[in-house]
Structures are given as structure tokens and as C-alpha cells.
């Protein structure tokens, strides 16, 4: 209550997680709520109305992993972001 909040997340796809957290913070009386994401996926799917204020990079709409994001519970430890090949 009464605090400025910065939400930091790894990836913004359609925005449901971010929207839920922002709504929670606002319902608890945050003075302001802003968000930062490492990666935003570029696609034509519908997203929530609220977009992150700060975006590290934008990537194609592929399954990505590394830098804390995993693929099939592997490769989270990589210090770079990679994409699974299309089949």
C-alpha cells in the first residue's frame, strides 16, 4: 500500500500473468505499477490491454529458452537466449 511497484518478468507473450500481478498490486493500493520484461514475443495473437513499459528485446514467435527460461525443464542455465528449431 502506497508504494511504487516494478514487476520484472522473463517473457511477455499474451500478457495474462503480467495483467494478474498488476491488478493484484493495484488492488492492494500501490501508488504506481510498472513492468519490465526481458523478452517480448512478436505475434498476431490477441494480448491484454496492458503492455510492459520496459522491454529488453523483441523476438520472433518461437519457443525460446535460456537466461532462466527452460525448454522441457532443461537449458535454463544458459547465458544466452535460443529458440527451438521448427519441425
N, C-alpha and C positions, 0 to 999 in steps of 0.2 A: 504494500500500500504506500503510495506516494513516491515510489522510486522510478527512475528511468531504467528500462529493461532493454537489453540487447540479446536477442536469441541468435545463437550460432548453430548452424546445421551443416551437414555434409553435402546434401544434394536437394535441389528443388526440381520436382518432376511435375506434379499437378497441384501441389500446394496444400494438400489436406492436413498433413502433420503440422506445418507452419501455421495454418489458419486456426487449428485447435489450440495450439500453445498460445498464440497471440490472443485469442478470445479468452482463454483462462487468465492470462496476465491482466487483461483489461477488466475482467470481472472482479479481480482482486484489488482493483484500484491503482494500477500502475499509472504514473504520471505520463509516461510515453512508452511506446513499444516499437522497436525497430528490429530488423532482422538482417543477418549476413549469412550467405551460403558459399561454400567452396565452388560448387558446380551447379549450373542451371542447364537442364536439357532443352534443346530446341526441338519443338514438335508442333503439330496442328491440333493435338487433343485439347479439350476444354480444361482450363485451370481455374483455380479460385480467383476471386477479385483482387486479393492482396498479394502483391509481389514483393520479393526481398528488396530492401533498399540498397544492399551491397552484395555484389556478385563477383566472385573470384575469376571464373571463366565460364564460357558457354560451350557446350559440346553437342555433337550430333545425338540423335535419339537412339543410343545403343546401350547395352548393358555394360556399365563401367565398374572398375574395381581398383583398389589401391588407395593409399592415403586414408586408411580407416574403413573404406568400403570393401565388402568382401564379395566374392563370387563363389557360391556353393560352400561357404564357410572356409574359404582359402584366400590367400594373397592379400589379406587386409594390411599386412605389414609393409607392403611395397611403398617406396618413397616417390612413386610416380603413379599417374593415373593411366590405366589401359582399358581397352574395350575388347569384349569377346568378339571373335570373328563371327560373321553371319554364316549360317549353314544353308 
